[in-house]
């Protein structure tokens, strides 16, 4: 008698997490013993962020459900309301799809909504990229909350595995697989610089910077100063094309977006803004850029894997493991410009001889194999695991 196929639902809420999930999705789609269901929500469905759900369909993945979080503006209350709307949408979707396992990645509010719903519906959760610390964003709290709702954990480095176990998770179900985004790093570039510029419809100096700036949700009052410092430094760089990718949907994104749009409008000869580059063009840009600049996790995880230096600004990624190819700098125009000049003038020579902190790829294959075959009855329902035996209760005085 043939065993029933395992129904696995995977949630993606933005271009960023889809890029990291794409390899796992491709392997699950090919697996004979898996019935894959892709759920799309959040930024994917918003026109101003590029309606990136179309890229998912273009890659050949059938979308089982779309959940609109009604992200009409960037106020914190809109994000909070969107999380509630997400719980409502996921409650209907997950009850209908009835997956055996829900796979989620990261630490955003829409992923929290999916995790809360699955927990209340008694659906096991597999979580990717847990155990990390990003002290400059409220994502930090969300990530750890999701860890406590998940029963399978796929972490990107050994310190993160130890941290998840420290949080009371069973070591048997915490897997250090590396960062799934690095799987793309092992693939040769699909586009060279002329082909990339042609695909993007841009011209200007052939050498370029790739820039992404997101809100710092732990200190939203600092976003305007961060944008001003970064753009002030970039204004001094006139011999490079500057390619901006769009800001995410976190509270405070509108002010950053407005500042970047004004900057680009004033410099149409060598600056360009794209809501989304798409996976192929983004990886080409990541490989070919002189530097990745801003405060995105891509500058911390993926850029070092392809040998591109990063200028990481401010505290948004504070707490993540660092490769030597990353220059951390204060939110000051002079500091950012000095970091850029070190790279552009050839004075930055990091030691890259050691093993990268997030591995060298292969995570997607490991994740797909484990979620497709592991005995979920062993992992779920789960129990809190103490690192040491708790002390016996003391008698009341």
TORGUBA-952683 format. One record per residue (C-alpha): residue in one letter; x, y, z; residue number from 1. Coordinates in nm, 4 decimals, decimal comma. Layout:
// residues N
SEDREN code c1 c2 c3 pos
SEDREN A X Y Z NUM
...
END
This chain:
// residues 397
SEDREN code c1 c2 c3 pos
SEDREN X 0,0000 0,0000 0,0000 1
SEDREN X 0,1410 0,3368 -0,1045 2
SEDREN X 0,1864 0,5883 0,1773 3
SEDREN X -0,0147 0,9085 0,1344 4
SEDREN X 0,1740 1,2094 0,0071 5
SEDREN X 0,2704 1,4587 0,2766 6
SEDREN X 0,0839 1,7852 0,2246 7
SEDREN X 0,3259 2,0701 0,2920 8
SEDREN X 0,2197 2,4348 0,2832 9
SEDREN X 0,4865 2,7026 0,2421 10
SEDREN X 0,4202 3,0703 0,3154 11
SEDREN X 0,5967 3,3578 0,1412 12
SEDREN X 0,5252 3,7221 0,2144 13
SEDREN X 0,7888 3,9183 0,0216 14
SEDREN X 1,0452 3,9076 -0,2563 15
SEDREN X 1,3119 3,8617 0,0114 16
SEDREN X 1,1844 3,5411 0,1701 17
SEDREN X 1,0749 3,3988 -0,1660 18
SEDREN X 1,4303 3,4288 -0,2930 19
SEDREN X 1,5472 3,2256 0,0064 20
SEDREN X 1,2669 2,9689 -0,0250 21
SEDREN X 1,2828 2,9163 -0,3998 22
SEDREN X 1,5356 2,6317 -0,3871 23
SEDREN X 1,3383 2,4450 -0,1204 24
SEDREN X 1,0146 2,4990 -0,3123 25
SEDREN X 1,1680 2,3610 -0,6308 26
SEDREN X 1,2816 2,0444 -0,4547 27
SEDREN X 0,9488 1,9923 -0,2780 28
SEDREN X 0,7640 2,0349 -0,6086 29
SEDREN X 0,9727 1,7531 -0,7612 30
SEDREN X 0,9317 1,5157 -0,4656 31
SEDREN X 0,6972 1,2257 -0,5427 32
SEDREN X 0,5890 1,1952 -0,1801 33
SEDREN X 0,5042 1,5657 -0,1261 34
SEDREN X 0,1898 1,7603 -0,2149 35
SEDREN X 0,3156 2,1217 -0,2192 36
SEDREN X 0,0842 2,4161 -0,1512 37
SEDREN X 0,2231 2,7710 -0,1845 38
SEDREN X 0,0518 3,0487 0,0129 39
SEDREN X 0,1281 3,4080 -0,0886 40
SEDREN X 0,0612 3,7151 0,1255 41
SEDREN X 0,1930 4,0545 0,2345 42
SEDREN X 0,4157 4,2606 0,0055 43
SEDREN X 0,3761 4,0150 -0,2834 44
SEDREN X 0,0227 4,1434 -0,3405 45
SEDREN X 0,0877 4,5194 -0,3195 46
SEDREN X 0,1391 4,7145 -0,6427 47
SEDREN X 0,3879 4,9615 -0,4907 48
SEDREN X 0,6135 4,6703 -0,3941 49
SEDREN X 0,6067 4,5244 -0,7440 50
SEDREN X 0,3254 4,2628 -0,7216 51
SEDREN X 0,5973 4,0014 -0,6931 52
SEDREN X 0,3496 3,7121 -0,6763 53
SEDREN X 0,3777 3,7187 -1,0548 54
SEDREN X 0,7417 3,6090 -1,0282 55
SEDREN X 0,6321 3,3045 -0,8269 56
SEDREN X 0,3909 3,1998 -1,1011 57
SEDREN X 0,6541 3,2751 -1,3661 58
SEDREN X 0,8812 3,0262 -1,1880 59
SEDREN X 0,6133 2,7619 -1,2380 60
SEDREN X 0,4711 2,7412 -0,8858 61
SEDREN X 0,0954 2,7180 -0,8536 62
SEDREN X -0,0353 2,9548 -0,5858 63
SEDREN X -0,2845 2,7768 -0,3619 64
SEDREN X -0,4024 3,0926 -0,1831 65
SEDREN X -0,3429 3,4671 -0,1664 66
SEDREN X -0,3973 3,6537 0,1596 67
SEDREN X -0,4182 4,0317 0,1301 68
SEDREN X -0,3117 4,2058 0,4519 69
SEDREN X -0,4425 4,5449 0,3332 70
SEDREN X -0,1110 4,7241 0,3770 71
SEDREN X -0,2386 5,0634 0,2644 72
SEDREN X 0,0202 5,2804 0,4417 73
SEDREN X 0,3226 5,2564 0,6692 74
SEDREN X 0,1714 5,3378 1,0077 75
SEDREN X 0,2443 5,0937 1,2918 76
SEDREN X -0,1286 5,0473 1,3442 77
SEDREN X -0,1637 4,9401 0,9798 78
SEDREN X 0,0999 4,6706 1,0297 79
SEDREN X -0,0696 4,5599 1,3530 80
SEDREN X -0,4073 4,5512 1,1779 81
SEDREN X -0,2516 4,3654 0,8848 82
SEDREN X -0,1235 4,1004 1,1235 83
SEDREN X -0,4779 4,0513 1,2547 84
SEDREN X -0,6139 4,0358 0,9001 85
SEDREN X -0,3445 3,7806 0,8282 86
SEDREN X -0,4578 3,5603 1,1156 87
SEDREN X -0,8144 3,5720 0,9791 88
SEDREN X -0,6974 3,4917 0,6266 89
SEDREN X -0,4662 3,2127 0,7360 90
SEDREN X -0,7363 3,0606 0,9575 91
SEDREN X -0,9599 3,0141 0,6525 92
SEDREN X -0,6788 2,9069 0,4198 93
SEDREN X -0,5079 2,6594 0,6525 94
SEDREN X -0,8377 2,5090 0,7620 95
SEDREN X -0,9194 2,4476 0,3940 96
SEDREN X -0,5776 2,3212 0,2852 97
SEDREN X -0,5289 2,1156 0,6039 98
SEDREN X -0,1522 2,0739 0,5596 99
SEDREN X 0,0445 1,8125 0,7483 100
SEDREN X 0,3194 2,0714 0,7965 101
SEDREN X 0,3573 2,4466 0,7538 102
SEDREN X 0,6983 2,5780 0,6424 103
SEDREN X 0,7804 2,9414 0,7197 104
SEDREN X 1,0961 3,1496 0,7059 105
SEDREN X 1,2189 3,4447 0,9043 106
SEDREN X 1,0734 3,7013 1,1337 107
SEDREN X 0,8228 3,9334 0,9675 108
SEDREN X 0,4771 4,0173 1,0977 109
SEDREN X 0,2931 3,8268 0,8235 110
SEDREN X 0,4945 3,5162 0,9118 111
SEDREN X 0,3963 3,5644 1,2755 112
SEDREN X 0,0311 3,5659 1,1663 113
SEDREN X 0,0811 3,2346 0,9873 114
SEDREN X 0,2575 3,0819 1,2878 115
SEDREN X -0,0092 3,1923 1,5365 116
SEDREN X -0,2828 3,0491 1,3181 117
SEDREN X -0,1085 2,7153 1,2622 118
SEDREN X -0,0477 2,6852 1,6367 119
SEDREN X -0,4164 2,7383 1,7129 120
SEDREN X -0,5150 2,4904 1,4396 121
SEDREN X -0,2715 2,2294 1,5757 122
SEDREN X -0,0630 2,2246 1,2555 123
SEDREN X 0,3089 2,1459 1,3004 124
SEDREN X 0,5459 2,4251 1,1974 125
SEDREN X 0,8928 2,4095 1,0430 126
SEDREN X 1,0826 2,7380 1,0877 127
SEDREN X 1,3839 2,8498 0,8830 128
SEDREN X 1,6399 3,1074 1,0076 129
SEDREN X 1,5579 3,0906 1,3774 130
SEDREN X 1,8004 3,1595 1,6601 131
SEDREN X 1,9406 3,4794 1,5104 132
SEDREN X 1,9569 3,8212 1,6727 133
SEDREN X 1,8748 4,1512 1,5040 134
SEDREN X 1,8613 4,3916 1,7948 135
SEDREN X 1,7772 4,6893 1,5744 136
SEDREN X 1,4338 4,5646 1,4681 137
SEDREN X 1,1163 4,4311 1,6272 138
SEDREN X 1,1682 4,1280 1,4028 139
SEDREN X 1,3944 3,9999 1,6809 140
SEDREN X 1,1011 3,9374 1,9158 141
SEDREN X 0,8883 3,7935 1,6358 142
SEDREN X 1,1604 3,5466 1,5356 143
SEDREN X 1,1962 3,4098 1,8891 144
SEDREN X 0,8173 3,3890 1,9310 145
SEDREN X 0,7939 3,1793 1,6153 146
SEDREN X 1,0683 2,9507 1,7480 147
SEDREN X 0,8477 2,8671 2,0451 148
SEDREN X 0,5592 2,7785 1,8124 149
SEDREN X 0,7653 2,5642 1,5735 150
SEDREN X 0,8621 2,1998 1,6238 151
SEDREN X 1,1228 2,1732 1,3441 152
SEDREN X 1,4028 2,4300 1,3225 153
SEDREN X 1,6436 2,4936 1,0361 154
SEDREN X 1,9157 2,7334 1,1451 155
SEDREN X 2,1942 2,8971 0,9470 156
SEDREN X 2,4908 2,8535 1,1841 157
SEDREN X 2,5970 2,6554 1,4902 158
SEDREN X 2,5648 2,9487 1,7376 159
SEDREN X 2,2030 2,9823 1,6240 160
SEDREN X 2,1428 2,6115 1,6806 161
SEDREN X 2,2728 2,6461 2,0354 162
SEDREN X 2,0493 2,9471 2,0928 163
SEDREN X 1,7360 2,7644 1,9776 164
SEDREN X 1,8205 2,4731 2,2071 165
SEDREN X 1,8763 2,7256 2,4870 166
SEDREN X 1,5163 2,8363 2,4300 167
SEDREN X 1,3920 2,4919 2,5296 168
SEDREN X 1,3759 2,3182 2,1916 169
SEDREN X 1,4574 1,9504 2,1427 170
SEDREN X 1,8105 1,9183 1,9944 171
SEDREN X 1,6907 1,6233 1,7837 172
SEDREN X 1,4798 1,8628 1,5787 173
SEDREN X 1,7152 2,1607 1,5478 174
SEDREN X 1,9149 2,1287 1,2259 175
SEDREN X 2,2122 2,3453 1,1281 176
SEDREN X 2,1739 2,3480 0,7492 177
SEDREN X 2,3331 2,6838 0,6668 178
SEDREN X 2,1582 2,9715 0,4928 179
SEDREN X 1,9305 2,8621 0,2051 180
SEDREN X 1,9965 3,1872 0,0209 181
SEDREN X 2,3516 3,0699 -0,0405 182
SEDREN X 2,2330 2,7939 -0,2725 183
SEDREN X 2,2114 3,0566 -0,5454 184
SEDREN X 2,5732 3,1512 -0,4770 185
SEDREN X 2,6884 2,8171 -0,6137 186
SEDREN X 2,5235 2,8885 -0,9489 187
SEDREN X 2,7222 3,0805 -1,2097 188
SEDREN X 2,6035 3,4305 -1,3050 189
SEDREN X 2,3264 3,4210 -1,5641 190
SEDREN X 2,3901 3,7790 -1,6754 191
SEDREN X 2,7043 3,9834 -1,7273 192
SEDREN X 2,7056 4,3579 -1,6666 193
SEDREN X 2,5935 4,4690 -2,0167 194
SEDREN X 2,3164 4,2070 -2,0160 195
SEDREN X 2,2038 4,3109 -1,6682 196
SEDREN X 2,1831 4,6786 -1,7615 197
SEDREN X 1,9968 4,5874 -2,0804 198
SEDREN X 1,7500 4,3739 -1,8837 199
SEDREN X 1,6932 4,6611 -1,6409 200
SEDREN X 1,6659 4,9182 -1,9192 201
SEDREN X 1,9321 5,1424 -1,7688 202
SEDREN X 2,2519 5,3097 -1,8783 203
SEDREN X 2,5348 5,4924 -1,7042 204
SEDREN X 2,8752 5,3952 -1,5666 205
SEDREN X 2,9294 5,0201 -1,5982 206
SEDREN X 3,0537 4,9848 -1,2393 207
SEDREN X 2,7780 5,0156 -0,9816 208
SEDREN X 2,6590 4,9983 -0,6223 209
SEDREN X 2,3585 4,7939 -0,5085 210
SEDREN X 2,1691 4,9780 -0,2332 211
SEDREN X 1,8823 4,8682 -0,0076 212
SEDREN X 1,7605 5,0592 0,2983 213
SEDREN X 1,4812 4,9367 0,5261 214
SEDREN X 1,3220 5,0916 0,8365 215
SEDREN X 1,4869 5,0298 1,1724 216
SEDREN X 1,1713 4,9276 1,3542 217
SEDREN X 1,3271 4,9239 1,7019 218
SEDREN X 1,4117 5,2947 1,6621 219
SEDREN X 1,1734 5,4369 1,3984 220
SEDREN X 1,2701 5,7936 1,4863 221
SEDREN X 1,6165 5,7250 1,3412 222
SEDREN X 1,5022 5,6337 0,9883 223
SEDREN X 1,5042 5,9863 0,8472 224
SEDREN X 1,8576 6,0443 0,9761 225
SEDREN X 1,9743 5,7109 0,8347 226
SEDREN X 1,8320 5,7882 0,4910 227
SEDREN X 1,9822 6,1386 0,4946 228
SEDREN X 2,3271 6,0098 0,5947 229
SEDREN X 2,3269 5,7366 0,3305 230
SEDREN X 2,2004 5,9567 0,0494 231
SEDREN X 2,4399 6,2330 0,1494 232
SEDREN X 2,7298 5,9901 0,1119 233
SEDREN X 2,6023 5,8493 -0,2165 234
SEDREN X 2,5692 6,2009 -0,3559 235
SEDREN X 2,9488 6,2196 -0,3431 236
SEDREN X 2,9840 5,9080 -0,5627 237
SEDREN X 2,9507 6,0309 -0,9197 238
SEDREN X 3,1506 5,7737 -1,1150 239
SEDREN X 2,9265 5,4745 -1,0367 240
SEDREN X 2,5749 5,3767 -1,1338 241
SEDREN X 2,3624 5,3415 -0,8193 242
SEDREN X 2,0877 5,0773 -0,8244 243
SEDREN X 1,8337 5,0971 -0,5415 244
SEDREN X 1,5991 4,8114 -0,4589 245
SEDREN X 1,2679 4,8974 -0,2955 246
SEDREN X 1,2093 4,9403 0,0753 247
SEDREN X 1,0044 4,6770 0,2588 248
SEDREN X 0,6620 4,7241 0,4176 249
SEDREN X 0,7731 4,7834 0,7768 250
SEDREN X 0,6382 5,0878 0,9629 251
SEDREN X 0,8159 5,4039 0,8504 252
SEDREN X 0,8936 5,2852 0,4986 253
SEDREN X 0,7229 5,5784 0,3266 254
SEDREN X 0,9706 5,8418 0,4432 255
SEDREN X 1,2633 5,6307 0,3224 256
SEDREN X 1,0916 5,5617 -0,0093 257
SEDREN X 1,0142 5,9309 -0,0613 258
SEDREN X 1,3741 6,0307 0,0102 259
SEDREN X 1,5156 5,7729 -0,2308 260
SEDREN X 1,2688 5,8673 -0,5044 261
SEDREN X 1,3632 6,2338 -0,4720 262
SEDREN X 1,7325 6,1422 -0,4819 263
SEDREN X 1,6881 5,9336 -0,7979 264
SEDREN X 1,4697 6,1942 -0,9680 265
SEDREN X 1,7441 6,4525 -0,9217 266
SEDREN X 2,0100 6,2200 -1,0715 267
SEDREN X 1,8484 6,0318 -1,3598 268
SEDREN X 2,1783 5,9867 -1,5424 269
SEDREN X 2,3246 5,7360 -1,2975 270
SEDREN X 2,0700 5,6420 -1,0277 271
SEDREN X 1,7779 5,3997 -1,0600 272
SEDREN X 1,5109 5,2576 -0,8287 273
SEDREN X 1,3365 4,9215 -0,8729 274
SEDREN X 1,0577 4,7897 -0,6521 275
SEDREN X 1,1972 4,4424 -0,7208 276
SEDREN X 1,4753 4,3170 -0,9460 277
SEDREN X 1,3533 3,9583 -0,9502 278
SEDREN X 1,5715 3,6704 -0,8385 279
SEDREN X 1,7865 3,6285 -1,1516 280
SEDREN X 1,8625 3,9972 -1,1899 281
SEDREN X 1,9149 4,0501 -0,8176 282
SEDREN X 2,1730 3,7716 -0,7957 283
SEDREN X 2,3478 3,9052 -1,1043 284
SEDREN X 2,3557 4,2519 -0,9475 285
SEDREN X 2,4780 4,1084 -0,6177 286
SEDREN X 2,7690 3,9347 -0,7918 287
SEDREN X 2,8636 4,2230 -1,0200 288
SEDREN X 2,8291 4,5205 -0,7838 289
SEDREN X 3,1334 4,6940 -0,6406 290
SEDREN X 2,9550 4,6858 -0,3049 291
SEDREN X 2,6224 4,6129 -0,1391 292
SEDREN X 2,5177 4,9119 0,0703 293
SEDREN X 2,2445 4,9679 0,3296 294
SEDREN X 2,0970 4,7601 0,6121 295
SEDREN X 1,9434 4,4547 0,4442 296
SEDREN X 2,0202 4,1023 0,5626 297
SEDREN X 2,1326 4,0260 0,2081 298
SEDREN X 2,4471 4,2285 0,2707 299
SEDREN X 2,5179 4,0108 0,5748 300
SEDREN X 2,4270 3,6647 0,4433 301
SEDREN X 2,4421 3,6491 0,0639 302
SEDREN X 2,6894 3,9188 -0,0458 303
SEDREN X 2,9874 3,7610 0,1354 304
SEDREN X 2,9116 3,4269 -0,0301 305
SEDREN X 2,9711 3,5728 -0,3781 306
SEDREN X 3,2711 3,7814 -0,2727 307
SEDREN X 3,1011 4,1210 -0,2820 308
SEDREN X 3,1927 4,3578 0,0022 309
SEDREN X 2,9156 4,5148 0,2089 310
SEDREN X 2,8733 4,8465 0,3830 311
SEDREN X 2,6267 4,7784 0,6647 312
SEDREN X 2,4767 5,0925 0,8163 313
SEDREN X 2,3416 5,1292 1,1678 314
SEDREN X 2,1929 4,8754 1,4078 315
SEDREN X 1,9257 4,6951 1,2052 316
SEDREN X 2,1433 4,3831 1,1675 317
SEDREN X 2,3061 4,4167 1,5097 318
SEDREN X 2,3748 4,0714 1,6553 319
SEDREN X 2,4114 3,8701 1,3338 320
SEDREN X 2,7329 3,6828 1,2612 321
SEDREN X 2,9691 3,8805 1,0387 322
SEDREN X 3,1977 3,7816 0,7516 323
SEDREN X 3,5238 3,9816 0,7152 324
SEDREN X 3,3939 4,1333 0,3902 325
SEDREN X 3,1423 4,3491 0,5815 326
SEDREN X 3,2227 4,7023 0,6946 327
SEDREN X 2,9931 4,8153 0,9760 328
SEDREN X 2,9611 5,1894 1,0053 329
SEDREN X 2,7778 5,4480 1,2111 330
SEDREN X 2,4795 5,6407 1,0822 331
SEDREN X 2,6958 5,9311 0,9737 332
SEDREN X 2,7521 6,0600 0,6224 333
SEDREN X 3,1294 6,0837 0,6708 334
SEDREN X 3,1557 5,7288 0,8062 335
SEDREN X 2,9502 5,5840 0,5203 336
SEDREN X 3,1490 5,7755 0,2594 337
SEDREN X 3,4783 5,6640 0,4148 338
SEDREN X 3,3662 5,2988 0,4041 339
SEDREN X 3,2622 5,3320 0,0404 340
SEDREN X 3,5894 5,4959 -0,0539 341
SEDREN X 3,7900 5,2151 0,1084 342
SEDREN X 3,6147 4,9706 -0,1218 343
SEDREN X 3,5998 5,1793 -0,4390 344
SEDREN X 3,9640 5,2859 -0,4140 345
SEDREN X 4,0832 4,9288 -0,3607 346
SEDREN X 4,1998 4,9788 -0,0032 347
SEDREN X 3,9729 4,7137 0,1517 348
SEDREN X 4,1350 4,3684 0,1621 349
SEDREN X 3,9412 4,1396 0,3983 350
SEDREN X 4,0744 3,7975 0,4949 351
SEDREN X 3,8248 3,5538 0,3420 352
SEDREN X 4,0276 3,2356 0,3977 353
SEDREN X 3,8100 3,1064 0,6831 354
SEDREN X 3,4856 2,9139 0,6458 355
SEDREN X 3,1912 3,1535 0,5842 356
SEDREN X 2,9689 3,1863 0,8928 357
SEDREN X 2,6577 3,0679 0,7045 358
SEDREN X 2,8060 2,7757 0,5110 359
SEDREN X 2,8582 2,7306 0,1384 360
SEDREN X 2,5147 2,6306 0,0148 361
SEDREN X 2,3126 2,3106 0,0063 362
SEDREN X 2,0572 2,4137 0,2711 363
SEDREN X 1,7540 2,3885 0,0418 364
SEDREN X 1,8166 2,0238 -0,0385 365
SEDREN X 1,8627 1,9392 0,3295 366
SEDREN X 1,5459 2,1238 0,4326 367
SEDREN X 1,3325 1,9650 0,1602 368
SEDREN X 1,4584 1,6174 0,2445 369
SEDREN X 1,3932 1,6521 0,6174 370
SEDREN X 1,0453 1,8089 0,5976 371
SEDREN X 0,9413 1,5508 0,3406 372
SEDREN X 1,0538 1,2435 0,5335 373
SEDREN X 1,0842 1,3139 0,9067 374
SEDREN X 0,8463 1,1361 1,1425 375
SEDREN X 0,6353 1,4285 1,2614 376
SEDREN X 0,4844 1,2190 1,5391 377
SEDREN X 0,8213 1,2340 1,7149 378
SEDREN X 0,8441 1,6123 1,6868 379
SEDREN X 0,4834 1,7151 1,7454 380
SEDREN X 0,3336 1,7889 1,9867 381
SEDREN X 0,6552 1,9107 2,1412 382
SEDREN X 0,7681 1,9560 2,5006 383
SEDREN X 0,9946 2,2128 2,6619 384
SEDREN X 1,3464 2,0778 2,7118 385
SEDREN X 1,5424 2,2090 3,0077 386
SEDREN X 1,9176 2,2400 2,9603 387
SEDREN X 1,9626 2,1015 3,3131 388
SEDREN X 1,7211 1,9262 3,5410 389
SEDREN X 1,5151 2,1849 3,7288 390
SEDREN X 1,5722 2,2087 4,1028 391
SEDREN X 1,3114 2,0317 4,3149 392
SEDREN X 1,0432 2,2618 4,4489 393
SEDREN X 1,1174 2,4161 4,7836 394
SEDREN X 0,8544 2,3851 5,0548 395
SEDREN X 0,6568 2,6974 5,1269 396
SEDREN X 0,7724 2,8785 5,4424 397
END
